[in-house]
Amino acid sequence: MIRLALALVLLVPALSWARTPLDEALALYASYHLDLGNLDRARDLLEADLRKAPTLPAMLALARVYFTVGDVEARTEEEKLAAYARGRAVAKLAIELAPRNPDAHFLYGATIARWGQTKGIFRSLFLLPTVKEELQTIFEIDPNHAAGHALAGNVYLELPAIAGGSVATAEEHFRKALATAPRYTAIRVGLARALIRRGQYASAREQLEAVLAERDPAFVADWTVKDLPRAKKLLAEIQDKR
């Protein structure tokens, strides 16, 4: 996810820089594509750090780590739900500490949305008002928050029309996110999914090929583990469609 990931990851580009538990955790998180166990190590460092001194940077980092654990490391539905739930709880603490921090609201909304997606859309519609409230708060604080627009794009794309879903609205949010963070490849994957839903296969291929061709992704770990495989899979699915 976008500005937050950049702020967290680019602070510490290599383990050799790590001096504090937060620094080391950020470095481990940035390199999780080399070893998924780095997510567990980062999580443990941040949990221990928060027990000593609950700070906003550590909370934001830990919520982001749990989100990623749920996405790429958890293997069962129960493990995924537990990771997203813990990330949500930490993000809630971050909001209590810094009510006007848009990244805290983003992580709270994102972990709720992912928990609901894992549980099942129709079984989780009761969460939708909270997610929309978080999105509204994010855009009130920062109308150009790229992560917020990416989250909104995914929400409107995943929701059925009867529950307020809209592919056109999803595309609009993805394009706003892309204008702010063009090297965050997850946005291009999301935009491609919206374009596929609209039958715009040539445009979708352009976005997916840009993911494959990206040489300076905003977050290398996500690009390697999540975005490249998804882009390749989608390209294969639409290769004969015009």
MITOR-187010 format. One record per residue (C-alpha): residue in one letter; chain; residue number from 0; x, y, z. Coordinates in nm, 3 decimals. Each point is the difference from the previous one (the first is absolute). Example, Ala and Ser with C-alpha at 12.3 -4.5 7.8 and 13.67 -1.06 7.14 Angstrom:
% MITOR-187010
<site><resn>a</resn><chain>A</chain><resi>0</resi><east>1.230</east><north>-0.450</north><up>0.780</up></site>
<site><resn>s</resn><chain>A</chain><resi>1</resi><east>0.137</east><north>0.344</north><up>-0.066</up></site>
% end
This chain:
% MITOR-187010
<site><resn>m</resn><chain>A</chain><resi>0</resi><east>0.000</east><north>0.000</north><up>0.000</up></site>
<site><resn>i</resn><chain>A</chain><resi>1</resi><east>0.132</east><north>0.332</north><up>-0.095</up></site>
<site><resn>r</resn><chain>A</chain><resi>2</resi><east>0.121</east><north>0.304</north><up>0.189</up></site>
<site><resn>l</resn><chain>A</chain><resi>3</resi><east>0.009</east><north>-0.186</north><up>0.329</up></site>
<site><resn>a</resn><chain>A</chain><resi>4</resi><east>0.214</east><north>-0.280</north><up>-0.143</up></site>
<site><resn>l</resn><chain>A</chain><resi>5</resi><east>0.239</east><north>0.253</north><up>-0.148</up></site>
<site><resn>a</resn><chain>A</chain><resi>6</resi><east>0.025</east><north>0.191</north><up>0.326</up></site>
<site><resn>l</resn><chain>A</chain><resi>7</resi><east>0.064</east><north>-0.317</north><up>0.197</up></site>
<site><resn>v</resn><chain>A</chain><resi>8</resi><east>0.224</east><north>-0.188</north><up>-0.238</up></site>
<site><resn>l</resn><chain>A</chain><resi>9</resi><east>0.219</east><north>0.266</north><up>-0.152</up></site>
<site><resn>l</resn><chain>A</chain><resi>10</resi><east>0.107</east><north>0.119</north><up>0.343</up></site>
<site><resn>v</resn><chain>A</chain><resi>11</resi><east>0.214</east><north>-0.310</north><up>0.037</up></site>
<site><resn>p</resn><chain>A</chain><resi>12</resi><east>0.121</east><north>-0.148</north><up>-0.330</up></site>
<site><resn>a</resn><chain>A</chain><resi>13</resi><east>0.229</east><north>-0.265</north><up>0.146</up></site>
<site><resn>l</resn><chain>A</chain><resi>14</resi><east>0.050</east><north>-0.199</north><up>0.317</up></site>
<site><resn>s</resn><chain>A</chain><resi>15</resi><east>0.340</east><north>0.160</north><up>0.045</up></site>
<site><resn>w</resn><chain>A</chain><resi>16</resi><east>-0.180</east><north>0.324</north><up>0.088</up></site>
<site><resn>a</resn><chain>A</chain><resi>17</resi><east>-0.207</east><north>-0.157</north><up>0.274</up></site>
<site><resn>r</resn><chain>A</chain><resi>18</resi><east>0.070</east><north>0.157</north><up>0.340</up></site>
<site><resn>t</resn><chain>A</chain><resi>19</resi><east>-0.332</east><north>-0.008</north><up>0.183</up></site>
<site><resn>p</resn><chain>A</chain><resi>20</resi><east>-0.258</east><north>-0.280</north><up>0.009</up></site>
<site><resn>l</resn><chain>A</chain><resi>21</resi><east>-0.220</east><north>0.209</north><up>-0.230</up></site>
<site><resn>d</resn><chain>A</chain><resi>22</resi><east>0.283</east><north>0.050</north><up>-0.248</up></site>
<site><resn>e</resn><chain>A</chain><resi>23</resi><east>0.078</east><north>-0.370</north><up>-0.002</up></site>
<site><resn>a</resn><chain>A</chain><resi>24</resi><east>-0.365</east><north>-0.093</north><up>-0.037</up></site>
<site><resn>l</resn><chain>A</chain><resi>25</resi><east>-0.040</east><north>0.235</north><up>-0.296</up></site>
<site><resn>a</resn><chain>A</chain><resi>26</resi><east>0.306</east><north>-0.145</north><up>-0.166</up></site>
<site><resn>l</resn><chain>A</chain><resi>27</resi><east>-0.130</east><north>-0.354</north><up>0.051</up></site>
<site><resn>y</resn><chain>A</chain><resi>28</resi><east>-0.338</east><north>0.101</north><up>-0.139</up></site>
<site><resn>a</resn><chain>A</chain><resi>29</resi><east>0.161</east><north>0.156</north><up>-0.305</up></site>
<site><resn>s</resn><chain>A</chain><resi>30</resi><east>0.175</east><north>-0.329</north><up>-0.076</up></site>
<site><resn>y</resn><chain>A</chain><resi>31</resi><east>-0.283</east><north>-0.246</north><up>0.064</up></site>
<site><resn>h</resn><chain>A</chain><resi>32</resi><east>0.014</east><north>-0.105</north><up>-0.365</up></site>
<site><resn>l</resn><chain>A</chain><resi>33</resi><east>0.339</east><north>-0.157</north><up>0.074</up></site>
<site><resn>d</resn><chain>A</chain><resi>34</resi><east>-0.129</east><north>-0.194</north><up>0.300</up></site>
<site><resn>l</resn><chain>A</chain><resi>35</resi><east>-0.361</east><north>-0.007</north><up>0.116</up></site>
<site><resn>g</resn><chain>A</chain><resi>36</resi><east>0.132</east><north>-0.069</north><up>0.348</up></site>
<site><resn>n</resn><chain>A</chain><resi>37</resi><east>0.107</east><north>0.365</north><up>0.007</up></site>
<site><resn>l</resn><chain>A</chain><resi>38</resi><east>-0.366</east><north>0.089</north><up>0.050</up></site>
<site><resn>d</resn><chain>A</chain><resi>39</resi><east>-0.010</east><north>-0.204</north><up>0.319</up></site>
<site><resn>r</resn><chain>A</chain><resi>40</resi><east>0.326</east><north>0.153</north><up>0.119</up></site>
<site><resn>a</resn><chain>A</chain><resi>41</resi><east>-0.125</east><north>0.352</north><up>-0.072</up></site>
<site><resn>r</resn><chain>A</chain><resi>42</resi><east>-0.330</east><north>-0.075</north><up>0.176</up></site>
<site><resn>d</resn><chain>A</chain><resi>43</resi><east>0.173</east><north>-0.132</north><up>0.311</up></site>
<site><resn>l</resn><chain>A</chain><resi>44</resi><east>0.235</east><north>0.298</north><up>0.021</up></site>
<site><resn>l</resn><chain>A</chain><resi>45</resi><east>-0.285</east><north>0.247</north><up>-0.035</up></site>
<site><resn>e</resn><chain>A</chain><resi>46</resi><east>-0.224</east><north>-0.179</north><up>0.250</up></site>
<site><resn>a</resn><chain>A</chain><resi>47</resi><east>0.282</east><north>0.006</north><up>0.254</up></site>
<site><resn>d</resn><chain>A</chain><resi>48</resi><east>0.075</east><north>0.365</north><up>-0.077</up></site>
<site><resn>l</resn><chain>A</chain><resi>49</resi><east>-0.363</east><north>0.099</north><up>0.051</up></site>
<site><resn>r</resn><chain>A</chain><resi>50</resi><east>-0.008</east><north>-0.170</north><up>0.338</up></site>
<site><resn>k</resn><chain>A</chain><resi>51</resi><east>0.285</east><north>0.227</north><up>0.106</up></site>
<site><resn>a</resn><chain>A</chain><resi>52</resi><east>-0.114</east><north>0.325</north><up>-0.158</up></site>
<site><resn>p</resn><chain>A</chain><resi>53</resi><east>-0.316</east><north>0.030</north><up>-0.214</up></site>
<site><resn>t</resn><chain>A</chain><resi>54</resi><east>0.101</east><north>0.241</north><up>-0.277</up></site>
<site><resn>l</resn><chain>A</chain><resi>55</resi><east>-0.187</east><north>0.093</north><up>-0.317</up></site>
<site><resn>p</resn><chain>A</chain><resi>56</resi><east>0.275</east><north>-0.111</north><up>-0.245</up></site>
<site><resn>a</resn><chain>A</chain><resi>57</resi><east>0.020</east><north>-0.342</north><up>0.164</up></site>
<site><resn>m</resn><chain>A</chain><resi>58</resi><east>-0.379</east><north>-0.037</north><up>-0.004</up></site>
<site><resn>l</resn><chain>A</chain><resi>59</resi><east>-0.024</east><north>0.091</north><up>-0.368</up></site>
<site><resn>a</resn><chain>A</chain><resi>60</resi><east>0.284</east><north>-0.236</north><up>-0.086</up></site>
<site><resn>l</resn><chain>A</chain><resi>61</resi><east>-0.151</east><north>-0.287</north><up>0.198</up></site>
<site><resn>a</resn><chain>A</chain><resi>62</resi><east>-0.346</east><north>0.042</north><up>-0.151</up></site>
<site><resn>r</resn><chain>A</chain><resi>63</resi><east>0.157</east><north>-0.003</north><up>-0.346</up></site>
<site><resn>v</resn><chain>A</chain><resi>64</resi><east>0.200</east><north>-0.313</north><up>0.082</up></site>
<site><resn>y</resn><chain>A</chain><resi>65</resi><east>-0.313</east><north>-0.182</north><up>0.120</up></site>
<site><resn>f</resn><chain>A</chain><resi>66</resi><east>-0.183</east><north>0.104</north><up>-0.318</up></site>
<site><resn>t</resn><chain>A</chain><resi>67</resi><east>0.282</east><north>-0.154</north><up>-0.206</up></site>
<site><resn>v</resn><chain>A</chain><resi>68</resi><east>0.015</east><north>-0.311</north><up>0.216</up></site>
<site><resn>g</resn><chain>A</chain><resi>69</resi><east>-0.367</east><north>-0.056</north><up>-0.074</up></site>
<site><resn>d</resn><chain>A</chain><resi>70</resi><east>0.056</east><north>0.056</north><up>-0.370</up></site>
<site><resn>v</resn><chain>A</chain><resi>71</resi><east>0.310</east><north>-0.207</north><up>-0.069</up></site>
<site><resn>e</resn><chain>A</chain><resi>72</resi><east>0.098</east><north>-0.219</north><up>0.295</up></site>
<site><resn>a</resn><chain>A</chain><resi>73</resi><east>-0.319</east><north>-0.123</north><up>0.166</up></site>
<site><resn>r</resn><chain>A</chain><resi>74</resi><east>-0.113</east><north>-0.329</north><up>-0.151</up></site>
<site><resn>t</resn><chain>A</chain><resi>75</resi><east>-0.344</east><north>-0.062</north><up>0.148</up></site>
<site><resn>e</resn><chain>A</chain><resi>76</resi><east>-0.307</east><north>0.217</north><up>0.028</up></site>
<site><resn>e</resn><chain>A</chain><resi>77</resi><east>0.041</east><north>0.001</north><up>0.377</up></site>
<site><resn>e</resn><chain>A</chain><resi>78</resi><east>0.359</east><north>0.121</north><up>-0.024</up></site>
<site><resn>k</resn><chain>A</chain><resi>79</resi><east>-0.097</east><north>0.274</north><up>-0.243</up></site>
<site><resn>l</resn><chain>A</chain><resi>80</resi><east>-0.289</east><north>0.119</north><up>0.213</up></site>
<site><resn>a</resn><chain>A</chain><resi>81</resi><east>0.222</east><north>0.005</north><up>0.308</up></site>
<site><resn>a</resn><chain>A</chain><resi>82</resi><east>0.268</east><north>0.205</north><up>-0.176</up></site>
<site><resn>y</resn><chain>A</chain><resi>83</resi><east>-0.247</east><north>0.254</north><up>-0.135</up></site>
<site><resn>a</resn><chain>A</chain><resi>84</resi><east>-0.175</east><north>0.022</north><up>0.337</up></site>
<site><resn>r</resn><chain>A</chain><resi>85</resi><east>0.325</east><north>0.073</north><up>0.183</up></site>
<site><resn>g</resn><chain>A</chain><resi>86</resi><east>0.096</east><north>0.256</north><up>-0.263</up></site>
<site><resn>r</resn><chain>A</chain><resi>87</resi><east>-0.339</east><north>0.165</north><up>0.042</up></site>
<site><resn>a</resn><chain>A</chain><resi>88</resi><east>0.044</east><north>0.016</north><up>0.377</up></site>
<site><resn>v</resn><chain>A</chain><resi>89</resi><east>0.344</east><north>0.159</north><up>-0.030</up></site>
<site><resn>a</resn><chain>A</chain><resi>90</resi><east>-0.125</east><north>0.249</north><up>-0.260</up></site>
<site><resn>k</resn><chain>A</chain><resi>91</resi><east>-0.285</east><north>0.093</north><up>0.237</up></site>
<site><resn>l</resn><chain>A</chain><resi>92</resi><east>0.258</east><north>0.075</north><up>0.270</up></site>
<site><resn>a</resn><chain>A</chain><resi>93</resi><east>0.185</east><north>0.219</north><up>-0.251</up></site>
<site><resn>i</resn><chain>A</chain><resi>94</resi><east>-0.319</east><north>0.196</north><up>-0.069</up></site>
<site><resn>e</resn><chain>A</chain><resi>95</resi><east>-0.053</east><north>0.052</north><up>0.372</up></site>
<site><resn>l</resn><chain>A</chain><resi>96</resi><east>0.354</east><north>0.131</north><up>0.027</up></site>
<site><resn>a</resn><chain>A</chain><resi>97</resi><east>-0.018</east><north>0.216</north><up>-0.316</up></site>
<site><resn>p</resn><chain>A</chain><resi>98</resi><east>-0.362</east><north>0.057</north><up>-0.108</up></site>
<site><resn>r</resn><chain>A</chain><resi>99</resi><east>0.098</east><north>0.211</north><up>-0.301</up></site>
<site><resn>n</resn><chain>A</chain><resi>100</resi><east>0.259</east><north>-0.233</north><up>-0.142</up></site>
<site><resn>p</resn><chain>A</chain><resi>101</resi><east>-0.131</east><north>-0.120</north><up>-0.339</up></site>
<site><resn>d</resn><chain>A</chain><resi>102</resi><east>0.228</east><north>-0.304</north><up>-0.010</up></site>
<site><resn>a</resn><chain>A</chain><resi>103</resi><east>-0.146</east><north>-0.128</north><up>0.327</up></site>
<site><resn>h</resn><chain>A</chain><resi>104</resi><east>-0.351</east><north>0.033</north><up>-0.143</up></site>
<site><resn>f</resn><chain>A</chain><resi>105</resi><east>0.113</east><north>-0.167</north><up>-0.321</up></site>
<site><resn>l</resn><chain>A</chain><resi>106</resi><east>0.143</east><north>-0.300</north><up>0.183</up></site>
<site><resn>y</resn><chain>A</chain><resi>107</resi><east>-0.309</east><north>-0.030</north><up>0.216</up></site>
<site><resn>g</resn><chain>A</chain><resi>108</resi><east>-0.226</east><north>0.006</north><up>-0.305</up></site>
<site><resn>a</resn><chain>A</chain><resi>109</resi><east>0.225</east><north>-0.230</north><up>-0.203</up></site>
<site><resn>t</resn><chain>A</chain><resi>110</resi><east>0.024</east><north>-0.270</north><up>0.267</up></site>
<site><resn>i</resn><chain>A</chain><resi>111</resi><east>-0.376</east><north>0.011</north><up>0.056</up></site>
<site><resn>a</resn><chain>A</chain><resi>112</resi><east>-0.063</east><north>-0.027</north><up>-0.375</up></site>
<site><resn>r</resn><chain>A</chain><resi>113</resi><east>0.242</east><north>-0.290</north><up>-0.041</up></site>
<site><resn>w</resn><chain>A</chain><resi>114</resi><east>-0.150</east><north>-0.180</north><up>0.301</up></site>
<site><resn>g</resn><chain>A</chain><resi>115</resi><east>-0.341</east><north>0.040</north><up>-0.159</up></site>
<site><resn>q</resn><chain>A</chain><resi>116</resi><east>0.124</east><north>-0.116</north><up>-0.340</up></site>
<site><resn>t</resn><chain>A</chain><resi>117</resi><east>0.147</east><north>-0.312</north><up>0.160</up></site>
<site><resn>k</resn><chain>A</chain><resi>118</resi><east>-0.316</east><north>-0.069</north><up>0.197</up></site>
<site><resn>g</resn><chain>A</chain><resi>119</resi><east>-0.220</east><north>0.053</north><up>-0.304</up></site>
<site><resn>i</resn><chain>A</chain><resi>120</resi><east>-0.156</east><north>0.315</north><up>-0.141</up></site>
<site><resn>f</resn><chain>A</chain><resi>121</resi><east>-0.361</east><north>-0.073</north><up>0.086</up></site>
<site><resn>r</resn><chain>A</chain><resi>122</resi><east>0.092</east><north>-0.123</north><up>0.347</up></site>
<site><resn>s</resn><chain>A</chain><resi>123</resi><east>0.191</east><north>0.323</north><up>0.064</up></site>
<site><resn>l</resn><chain>A</chain><resi>124</resi><east>-0.222</east><north>0.275</north><up>-0.136</up></site>
<site><resn>f</resn><chain>A</chain><resi>125</resi><east>-0.055</east><north>0.124</north><up>0.355</up></site>
<site><resn>l</resn><chain>A</chain><resi>126</resi><east>0.361</east><north>0.126</north><up>-0.014</up></site>
<site><resn>l</resn><chain>A</chain><resi>127</resi><east>-0.058</east><north>0.213</north><up>-0.310</up></site>
<site><resn>p</resn><chain>A</chain><resi>128</resi><east>-0.115</east><north>0.317</north><up>0.183</up></site>
<site><resn>t</resn><chain>A</chain><resi>129</resi><east>0.318</east><north>-0.003</north><up>0.210</up></site>
<site><resn>v</resn><chain>A</chain><resi>130</resi><east>0.222</east><north>-0.040</north><up>-0.306</up></site>
<site><resn>k</resn><chain>A</chain><resi>131</resi><east>-0.179</east><north>0.283</north><up>-0.181</up></site>
<site><resn>e</resn><chain>A</chain><resi>132</resi><east>0.028</east><north>0.219</north><up>0.310</up></site>
<site><resn>e</resn><chain>A</chain><resi>133</resi><east>0.375</east><north>-0.062</north><up>0.008</up></site>
<site><resn>l</resn><chain>A</chain><resi>134</resi><east>0.029</east><north>0.088</north><up>-0.369</up></site>
<site><resn>q</resn><chain>A</chain><resi>135</resi><east>-0.192</east><north>0.323</north><up>0.056</up></site>
<site><resn>t</resn><chain>A</chain><resi>136</resi><east>0.231</east><north>0.090</north><up>0.288</up></site>
<site><resn>i</resn><chain>A</chain><resi>137</resi><east>0.310</east><north>-0.073</north><up>-0.207</up></site>
<site><resn>f</resn><chain>A</chain><resi>138</resi><east>-0.113</east><north>0.226</north><up>-0.285</up></site>
<site><resn>e</resn><chain>A</chain><resi>139</resi><east>-0.103</east><north>0.276</north><up>0.240</up></site>
<site><resn>i</resn><chain>A</chain><resi>140</resi><east>0.354</east><north>0.000</north><up>0.137</up></site>
<site><resn>d</resn><chain>A</chain><resi>141</resi><east>0.178</east><north>-0.059</north><up>-0.331</up></site>
<site><resn>p</resn><chain>A</chain><resi>142</resi><east>-0.208</east><north>0.002</north><up>-0.321</up></site>
<site><resn>n</resn><chain>A</chain><resi>143</resi><east>0.296</east><north>-0.140</north><up>-0.196</up></site>
<site><resn>h</resn><chain>A</chain><resi>144</resi><east>0.083</east><north>-0.287</north><up>0.233</up></site>
<site><resn>a</resn><chain>A</chain><resi>145</resi><east>0.104</east><north>-0.266</north><up>-0.252</up></site>
<site><resn>a</resn><chain>A</chain><resi>146</resi><east>-0.042</east><north>-0.295</north><up>0.235</up></site>
<site><resn>g</resn><chain>A</chain><resi>147</resi><east>-0.348</east><north>0.120</north><up>0.086</up></site>
<site><resn>h</resn><chain>A</chain><resi>148</resi><east>-0.098</east><north>0.023</north><up>-0.365</up></site>
<site><resn>a</resn><chain>A</chain><resi>149</resi><east>0.143</east><north>-0.347</north><up>-0.064</up></site>
<site><resn>l</resn><chain>A</chain><resi>150</resi><east>-0.204</east><north>-0.135</north><up>0.291</up></site>
<site><resn>a</resn><chain>A</chain><resi>151</resi><east>-0.313</east><north>0.172</north><up>-0.129</up></site>
<site><resn>g</resn><chain>A</chain><resi>152</resi><east>0.063</east><north>-0.145</north><up>-0.346</up></site>
<site><resn>n</resn><chain>A</chain><resi>153</resi><east>0.020</east><north>-0.351</north><up>0.138</up></site>
<site><resn>v</resn><chain>A</chain><resi>154</resi><east>-0.308</east><north>0.047</north><up>0.217</up></site>
<site><resn>y</resn><chain>A</chain><resi>155</resi><east>-0.218</east><north>0.125</north><up>-0.286</up></site>
<site><resn>l</resn><chain>A</chain><resi>156</resi><east>0.135</east><north>-0.269</north><up>-0.230</up></site>
<site><resn>e</resn><chain>A</chain><resi>157</resi><east>-0.067</east><north>-0.287</north><up>0.242</up></site>
<site><resn>l</resn><chain>A</chain><resi>158</resi><east>-0.346</east><north>0.109</north><up>0.116</up></site>
<site><resn>p</resn><chain>A</chain><resi>159</resi><east>-0.299</east><north>-0.129</north><up>-0.197</up></site>
<site><resn>a</resn><chain>A</chain><resi>160</resi><east>-0.206</east><north>0.272</north><up>-0.165</up></site>
<site><resn>i</resn><chain>A</chain><resi>161</resi><east>-0.290</east><north>-0.067</north><up>0.236</up></site>
<site><resn>a</resn><chain>A</chain><resi>162</resi><east>0.227</east><north>0.102</north><up>0.290</up></site>
<site><resn>g</resn><chain>A</chain><resi>163</resi><east>0.134</east><north>0.313</north><up>-0.169</up></site>
<site><resn>g</resn><chain>A</chain><resi>164</resi><east>0.279</east><north>-0.146</north><up>-0.210</up></site>
<site><resn>s</resn><chain>A</chain><resi>165</resi><east>0.097</east><north>0.188</north><up>-0.314</up></site>
<site><resn>v</resn><chain>A</chain><resi>166</resi><east>0.271</east><north>-0.089</north><up>-0.249</up></site>
<site><resn>a</resn><chain>A</chain><resi>167</resi><east>0.001</east><north>0.356</north><up>-0.133</up></site>
<site><resn>t</resn><chain>A</chain><resi>168</resi><east>0.052</east><north>0.142</north><up>0.349</up></site>
<site><resn>a</resn><chain>A</chain><resi>169</resi><east>0.272</east><north>-0.256</north><up>0.064</up></site>
<site><resn>e</resn><chain>A</chain><resi>170</resi><east>0.181</east><north>0.103</north><up>-0.317</up></site>
<site><resn>e</resn><chain>A</chain><resi>171</resi><east>-0.023</east><north>0.366</north><up>0.098</up></site>
<site><resn>h</resn><chain>A</chain><resi>172</resi><east>0.163</east><north>-0.067</north><up>0.337</up></site>
<site><resn>f</resn><chain>A</chain><resi>173</resi><east>0.275</east><north>-0.217</north><up>-0.150</up></site>
<site><resn>r</resn><chain>A</chain><resi>174</resi><east>0.084</east><north>0.274</north><up>-0.250</up></site>
<site><resn>k</resn><chain>A</chain><resi>175</resi><east>0.019</east><north>0.259</north><up>0.277</up></site>
<site><resn>a</resn><chain>A</chain><resi>176</resi><east>0.233</east><north>-0.228</north><up>0.194</up></site>
<site><resn>l</resn><chain>A</chain><resi>177</resi><east>0.215</east><north>-0.065</north><up>-0.306</up></site>
<site><resn>a</resn><chain>A</chain><resi>178</resi><east>0.038</east><north>0.373</north><up>-0.067</up></site>
<site><resn>t</resn><chain>A</chain><resi>179</resi><east>0.154</east><north>0.039</north><up>0.346</up></site>
<site><resn>a</resn><chain>A</chain><resi>180</resi><east>0.200</east><north>-0.323</north><up>0.017</up></site>
<site><resn>p</resn><chain>A</chain><resi>181</resi><east>0.077</east><north>-0.124</north><up>-0.352</up></site>
<site><resn>r</resn><chain>A</chain><resi>182</resi><east>0.267</east><north>-0.246</north><up>0.114</up></site>
<site><resn>y</resn><chain>A</chain><resi>183</resi><east>-0.219</east><north>-0.182</north><up>0.246</up></site>
<site><resn>t</resn><chain>A</chain><resi>184</resi><east>-0.084</east><north>-0.298</north><up>-0.214</up></site>
<site><resn>a</resn><chain>A</chain><resi>185</resi><east>-0.291</east><north>-0.130</north><up>0.209</up></site>
<site><resn>i</resn><chain>A</chain><resi>186</resi><east>-0.199</east><north>0.298</north><up>-0.128</up></site>
<site><resn>r</resn><chain>A</chain><resi>187</resi><east>0.058</east><north>-0.103</north><up>-0.360</up></site>
<site><resn>v</resn><chain>A</chain><resi>188</resi><east>-0.117</east><north>-0.352</north><up>0.076</up></site>
<site><resn>g</resn><chain>A</chain><resi>189</resi><east>-0.315</east><north>0.138</north><up>0.158</up></site>
<site><resn>l</resn><chain>A</chain><resi>190</resi><east>-0.062</east><north>0.233</north><up>-0.293</up></site>
<site><resn>a</resn><chain>A</chain><resi>191</resi><east>0.051</east><north>-0.287</north><up>-0.243</up></site>
<site><resn>r</resn><chain>A</chain><resi>192</resi><east>-0.259</east><north>-0.206</north><up>0.186</up></site>
<site><resn>a</resn><chain>A</chain><resi>193</resi><east>-0.249</east><north>0.285</north><up>-0.033</up></site>
<site><resn>l</resn><chain>A</chain><resi>194</resi><east>0.076</east><north>0.038</north><up>-0.371</up></site>
<site><resn>i</resn><chain>A</chain><resi>195</resi><east>-0.046</east><north>-0.373</north><up>-0.054</up></site>
<site><resn>r</resn><chain>A</chain><resi>196</resi><east>-0.340</east><north>0.020</north><up>0.167</up></site>
<site><resn>r</resn><chain>A</chain><resi>197</resi><east>-0.088</east><north>0.275</north><up>-0.248</up></site>
<site><resn>g</resn><chain>A</chain><resi>198</resi><east>0.121</east><north>-0.205</north><up>-0.295</up></site>
<site><resn>q</resn><chain>A</chain><resi>199</resi><east>0.289</east><north>0.236</north><up>-0.074</up></site>
<site><resn>y</resn><chain>A</chain><resi>200</resi><east>0.255</east><north>-0.274</north><up>-0.050</up></site>
<site><resn>a</resn><chain>A</chain><resi>201</resi><east>0.259</east><north>0.198</north><up>-0.197</up></site>
<site><resn>s</resn><chain>A</chain><resi>202</resi><east>0.017</east><north>0.266</north><up>0.270</up></site>
<site><resn>a</resn><chain>A</chain><resi>203</resi><east>0.016</east><north>-0.267</north><up>0.269</up></site>
<site><resn>r</resn><chain>A</chain><resi>204</resi><east>0.293</east><north>-0.165</north><up>-0.177</up></site>
<site><resn>e</resn><chain>A</chain><resi>205</resi><east>0.183</east><north>0.333</north><up>-0.007</up></site>
<site><resn>q</resn><chain>A</chain><resi>206</resi><east>-0.027</east><north>0.029</north><up>0.377</up></site>
<site><resn>l</resn><chain>A</chain><resi>207</resi><east>0.103</east><north>-0.360</north><up>0.061</up></site>
<site><resn>e</resn><chain>A</chain><resi>208</resi><east>0.294</east><north>0.020</north><up>-0.239</up></site>
<site><resn>a</resn><chain>A</chain><resi>209</resi><east>0.111</east><north>0.315</north><up>0.183</up></site>
<site><resn>v</resn><chain>A</chain><resi>210</resi><east>0.009</east><north>-0.205</north><up>0.321</up></site>
<site><resn>l</resn><chain>A</chain><resi>211</resi><east>0.224</east><north>-0.257</north><up>-0.167</up></site>
<site><resn>a</resn><chain>A</chain><resi>212</resi><east>0.222</east><north>0.268</north><up>-0.150</up></site>
<site><resn>e</resn><chain>A</chain><resi>213</resi><east>0.037</east><north>0.207</north><up>0.316</up></site>
<site><resn>r</resn><chain>A</chain><resi>214</resi><east>0.367</east><north>0.034</north><up>0.093</up></site>
<site><resn>d</resn><chain>A</chain><resi>215</resi><east>-0.037</east><north>0.226</north><up>0.302</up></site>
<site><resn>p</resn><chain>A</chain><resi>216</resi><east>-0.310</east><north>-0.114</north><up>0.192</up></site>
<site><resn>a</resn><chain>A</chain><resi>217</resi><east>-0.100</east><north>0.199</north><up>0.305</up></site>
<site><resn>f</resn><chain>A</chain><resi>218</resi><east>0.012</east><north>-0.313</north><up>0.215</up></site>
<site><resn>v</resn><chain>A</chain><resi>219</resi><east>0.213</east><north>-0.280</north><up>-0.142</up></site>
<site><resn>a</resn><chain>A</chain><resi>220</resi><east>-0.127</east><north>-0.265</north><up>0.242</up></site>
<site><resn>d</resn><chain>A</chain><resi>221</resi><east>-0.367</east><north>0.043</north><up>-0.093</up></site>
<site><resn>w</resn><chain>A</chain><resi>222</resi><east>0.089</east><north>0.029</north><up>-0.368</up></site>
<site><resn>t</resn><chain>A</chain><resi>223</resi><east>0.191</east><north>-0.328</north><up>0.014</up></site>
<site><resn>v</resn><chain>A</chain><resi>224</resi><east>-0.233</east><north>-0.206</north><up>0.216</up></site>
<site><resn>k</resn><chain>A</chain><resi>225</resi><east>-0.344</east><north>0.135</north><up>-0.088</up></site>
<site><resn>d</resn><chain>A</chain><resi>226</resi><east>-0.015</east><north>0.229</north><up>-0.300</up></site>
<site><resn>l</resn><chain>A</chain><resi>227</resi><east>0.213</east><north>-0.185</north><up>-0.255</up></site>
<site><resn>p</resn><chain>A</chain><resi>228</resi><east>-0.179</east><north>-0.335</north><up>0.047</up></site>
<site><resn>r</resn><chain>A</chain><resi>229</resi><east>-0.342</east><north>0.166</north><up>-0.013</up></site>
<site><resn>a</resn><chain>A</chain><resi>230</resi><east>0.088</east><north>0.199</north><up>-0.311</up></site>
<site><resn>k</resn><chain>A</chain><resi>231</resi><east>0.128</east><north>-0.310</north><up>-0.178</up></site>
<site><resn>k</resn><chain>A</chain><resi>232</resi><east>-0.310</east><north>-0.196</north><up>0.094</up></site>
<site><resn>l</resn><chain>A</chain><resi>233</resi><east>-0.236</east><north>0.271</north><up>-0.123</up></site>
<site><resn>l</resn><chain>A</chain><resi>234</resi><east>0.195</east><north>0.041</north><up>-0.324</up></site>
<site><resn>a</resn><chain>A</chain><resi>235</resi><east>-0.031</east><north>-0.372</north><up>-0.066</up></site>
<site><resn>e</resn><chain>A</chain><resi>236</resi><east>-0.375</east><north>0.014</north><up>0.065</up></site>
<site><resn>i</resn><chain>A</chain><resi>237</resi><east>-0.062</east><north>0.281</north><up>-0.252</up></site>
<site><resn>q</resn><chain>A</chain><resi>238</resi><east>0.264</east><north>-0.080</north><up>-0.260</up></site>
<site><resn>d</resn><chain>A</chain><resi>239</resi><east>-0.256</east><north>-0.092</north><up>-0.268</up></site>
<site><resn>k</resn><chain>A</chain><resi>240</resi><east>-0.258</east><north>0.263</north><up>0.088</up></site>
<site><resn>r</resn><chain>A</chain><resi>241</resi><east>-0.050</east><north>0.312</north><up>-0.206</up></site>
% end
